[in-house]
């Protein structure tokens, strides 16, 4: 009976993922059709020499099977909206925090592997430092570190404030069982970190953080700010105000927004910005008018930069 129930749960998860993929593709094609109609309308008013309106439509029609990322209308959500979306996932859809953290952390690891394909890196360049905070963002960092290990990276974790919550304890145990080292302290010598790690994952504070940054995280963020090593931030760069322009703080090379990009990430000036929100149900995408771009193939992240 337990095998049947387990198999049924896997089928349900698979069905939900397929439904999400199909809906996203349908939404993309619907938006594409509207764009085509507008283009044809404009073309009929002002004919392009040597090209008929029929040819214009045919050329665009052939793009239907090509993954396309239209980022012009992507919505950047506030802290309040991010919280409301998470609460709906818990209350109305029956998601658990364990589920969401696993989906988010796995997506972050996939984004990192896209930017830094492990097969192209020598062994000495696969070292990763994952700096984790005490909340959900830190839990996502632990999941990300575990999957990076499975992807044949060599992560180390700095986790100075470990909560007593069962989820965080379980994630810590999973990393320890994979022989992922936990650092007892973060070197304050910036050059030591630059020399030891190929990149750093910033999983300290996400969009749910409120209040003032306290020690030891003040020093941690200050140290990360001085690094030459690339930084990958999960959800938002730690220390940035969610709904405002960041005066100073981290300047990551890669940003992986969870669910949807936040207001502050409009000011992100790094090289790669991904959204990890394929797990969001269609009704939530519509309700909050997120206008996320179409996810390519079966990817769990999509580039918006």
C-alpha positions, 0 to 999 in steps of 0.5 A: 500500500505504501508503494501505491500511495508513493507512486500516486503522489509522484504522479500527482506532482508530475501531472501538476508540473505538466499542467504548469508547463502547458499553461505557460506555453498557452499563455505565451502563444496567446500573448504572441497572437496578440502581438502578431495582430498588432504587428499586422495592423501596423503593417497594413497602415504602413506597408513595408516595401517588398513585403506583404502583410501575409508574409509578415504573419507567416514569418511570425507564425513559424516562431511558435515552436521557438522558446522566447523570453519577453521581459518587457511586461514582467511584473516586479512584485512588492514584499507584501505581494510576495508574502501573499503569494506564499500564503496562498500556496500554503493555505489554498494549494496545500504546499508545505514549506518543505516543498517550496524550499526544495523547489526553490533551492533546486531551481537556484542550483540549476541557474548556477549550473547554466551560468557555470557549467561544471563540465567546463570547469577544472576541478579547482574551479568547482569550489563554492561558498554558500552563505546561509541566513537563519530564515527561508532564504538560508534553507534554500541555500542549504538545498542549493548546496546539496544539489550543487554537490550532486552536480559535482561542484564542491560546496562549503557552507557558512551557517552561523545562526542555525535555527532549531526548526525541524526543516533546517535541522533536516537540511543540515543533516542531509548536507552533512551526510554528503560530506559538505563541510560547514565552516565554523567562521568566515575568513575576514581576509577577503583574499582568502575567500577570493583564492579559495572559492570560484563563486559565492552563493548569497543565501542570507536574507530574502524578500521576507526579511524585515528589521535591521541586519544584526551581527554576525551578518553585518560583517558577513555582508560587508566582507562579501561586498569586497569580494572579487569572486562572483556572487550569486544572490538568491531572491534578492541581494542580501541587505537590499530593501525589497521595495526601494532603491538600494543605496549600497550593498552587494553587487551580485553577478547573478540574481535568482528571483524566487517566484517573481522578481521583486521591486528592488531587482529592477536596479540589478546591474549584474550579468544574469537574472533568472526567475525561478517560479515555474511551480506557481499555479496558473490562477496565481499567475493570473491573479497577480498579473505576473506576466512571467516569460515562457519557460524554455523546454522543461527548465525550472528557471527562465532568464529575464536579462 
